[in-house]
Amino acid sequence: MTLTGAEPIAFAHRGAMARERENTLPAFELALRLGATGLESDAWVTADGVVVLDHDGVVGPRLRRRAISSVPRAELPAHVPSLAELYAACGTAFELSLDVKDPAAIGPVVSVVRAAGVAERTWLCHHSLAVVTEWRGLAGDVRLVDSTRVSRLQDGVRGRARTLAARGIDAVNLHWQDWTPIYVELFHEAGVHAFGWDAQTAKVLDRLLATGIDAVYGNHVDRLVAAVARLAPPVPE
C-alpha cells in the first residue's frame, strides 16, 4: 500500500527515451500518450535565466562543449526544451520529477512551476540532504526529494526517515535494489514518500511495486504502465 493509498506514480525517465530522443518534447508527449502518470528530467538554467531540460547540462560538439549556464537560451540546440515549453506542449495533468543538478536553478524552477499552478505536483530532487533542506526554506509549496542510497545513510534508514520528516522533506528516492518492504514501512511511518529508480524490467518493477513504493522510475513506459496495472484489484463481474 502506498503512503496515500493511491496508485504509484509511473515516472517516465527522461520521457519515453526508449522510443524517442531523451529529454525532448516528443519524448515527453509520447510518454504521456503511453500512460505515464509522471515525467522525469534534469533542470538547468541558461545564462539569461531560462529553465531548460537536459541530462548533462552541456551542449556543443565534443571539443567545444559549453555549460548550459554559460549559454543564452537562443543559442541552445533546438531539441532542448524549456520547462515552460514542456507545460505548453503537455499541459499540467501529470507529476513532474526534476533533478535540479545546478542549485542555482532552484529559484527559476520554482517560479515556473508556480506560474503553471503545479507546485504540489512537482518533485525537486538532489543528492545532498543539506541542499534539499536549504530548498525547504526557499520554497514551502513544492515537493522535495532526498536522492541517495542506503549505503550513504550514516543515520540509518529509520534515522533518515525521522530526519526527513523533521525537515519537511517529502520523499526519499533510492535505487530499486535498496528497497525492502520494511524500509518502505519505516519511511511511511514517518510520513515520507518512498520512490524507486532504475526499474527497467517487468521482474524488477513487480518486485519494487510489491514493497508498497509510492513511485517508480524507468526508461520503458509500456513496462511501467503494465506493472502498475497489475497492482490494480480485479474488477468484479
N, C-alpha and C positions, 0 to 999 in steps of 0.2 A: 504494500500500500504506500502510495506517495504521501508526502507531508500534507498536501491539501486534499488528497483523495481523488484528485483529477488525473486525467490521462498524462503520462510522462510527455515532456516536450521532446520532439524529434528535431534536433538541430542539424541542418544540412551544413556540413563543414565546408566553408568557402563556396557555398552554393552547391549546385549539382555538379561538382567538379569531376565526377566520373564520366560525365557526358558533354560538358561544356567547359570552356576556358574558365579556370577558377577565378573567383572574386570579380566577376563581370556581371552586368545586368542580365544577360541571357542565362547565366548560371543560376542567379538568384530567382529569376522568374520561373525557370524550369523547375527548380526545387519546390516552389510553392504549388505549381501545377501538379507535381507528382505526389503532393500530400504532406510535405514537410510542414510542421507547425512552428518551426523556428529556423532562423538563418544565423550563420556564424561568419565572422570575418575579423580582420585586423584593422584598427583605425589609426590613421596618421594625420598630421596637419601640415598643409603646404606652407610655403614661405609667406603667402598672403592670407593665411588663416582659414583655409577651406579644409574641412574634414573629408578625407578620401579613404577608400577601402583597398588595401593591398597587403600581401603577406610579408614581403621582405622590407618594405619601406625604402627601397632604392629603385631607380629607373635608369634606363640608358644602356648602351652596349657594354660588354664586359669590361673593357679597358677605360670606359668613360662613365662609370656608374656614379650617380649623384643621389644623395639622400633626398627623400621627398620634402623634408623640412627646409631644404635649400632651393626648392624649385617652385615657381608660381604655378597656380592651378592651370593656367592656359598653356603651359609648356609640358604638361604631363601627357603620356600616351593616351589616345582616345579610349582605350579599353578600360582605363582606371576610372571607376565611378566615384562620385562624391556621395556622402551619406544622404544629403538632401535629394540627390537623383535617385537613390535607392527607394526612398519613400514615394517619390513622384511616380516611379515606374511600377512599384509593387504594392503601394498602399501601406497600411499600418496594421493589418489584421494578422500579425504574427509576433512571436517573441524574437528578440534580436540579442545575440551574444557578441560582444565586441571585445577583442583582446587589445587593450589600449597600450601598445608597446612603448609609445612615446608619452611619458607622463605629461608633457606639455600640451598634449591634445585633449586632456580631460575637460577643460573649460569649454572649448569649442564643441566637443562631442555633446556635452550636457545641454548646451544652448540649442543644438539642432534637434535633439530628441524632445526637449521641452516644447520647441516650436511646433513639432509634429504631434504633440499631445500624447506621447507614448513613454514617458519616463518610467512608468510602472511595468512596462513590458520590455525594458532594456536592461540587460545584464552586462555590467562592465567588469572585465577580468584583468587581473595582474598577478604575477608570480611572487610579488613581495607583499607580505601582510602589512608591513609598515606603510607602503604606498596606498594600499586599499583602505587602510584605516584613516589616512590623511584625506582620501577622497570622501569618506563619510562626512567629514566636517564641511566639505565644499559642496556636496550635493546630497541632500537628505531625501530626495524623491526618487532617485534611480536605484536599481538593484545592483549590489556589489558582490563580486565573486572572488574568493581566495583560490587561485590556481596553484596546486602544489602536488607533492607526492607523499605518501605515508612515511617513506624513509627520511623525509626532511622535517618531520614533525617532532621537534625536540620536546614539545609539551605533551606528546602522545595524542591519540585520537580523541579520547574523552576530554583532555585538556584543551585541544584545539577547538572542539565543539563549543565548550564553555567560553573560550576566548572570543570566538566569532560572535556568539550570541551577545556577549557583554559589549562588544564594539559595534554592534548593529550591522554586521556583515551578513548578507542574506543567504549565501550559498558557498559550498566548497566544491571544487572541481578536481577530481582525481582520475588517474588512468584507470581504465576498466579492471586491470589486474589487481589494483589495490582494494577494490571494494568487496566487502562481505556483508551479509545481512546484518550482522552485529554492528558493524561500523555505520551502516545506514541508520540503524535504530538509534545509535548514540547521537548522531547529528540531528535526527528528527526529534529526539527527546529535548534537545536544546533549542528547537525551533529553527534549525538551519537546513536549507535545501541541500540535497546530495546530487551532484552531477557527475557523469562519467564520460570520458572522451576516448577516442580511437577505437570505437566499436565498429568493426568493419564486416564481420561475418555473421550469418544467422545464428550460429552457435554462441558466439560471444555476446551478441545482442540479447539472446534469450537468457543467458546466464546473468548478464548485468541487470536486465529488467526484473528478473526474479528476486533480486535483492530489495526491491521496493524503491529503486532510484527514481529521482524526480525528472531527470533529463538525460538524454544520450546524444552524443555527437558522432557522426560518421560521414564517410565520403559517398556512400551508396544510398541515395534517398529511398529507392524502392525497398531495400532491405530494412531500413529504419522504419518505414511506414508499415511494412508487413509484420515486423516484430512487435510493434506497439499494438497492432490489430489483434495479434494472437493473445494479448493480455485481456482483451475485452471478453466479458462473460457471454455465453451463447444466448441468442435471442429466443425466448420461449415460443414454442409453436402454438 
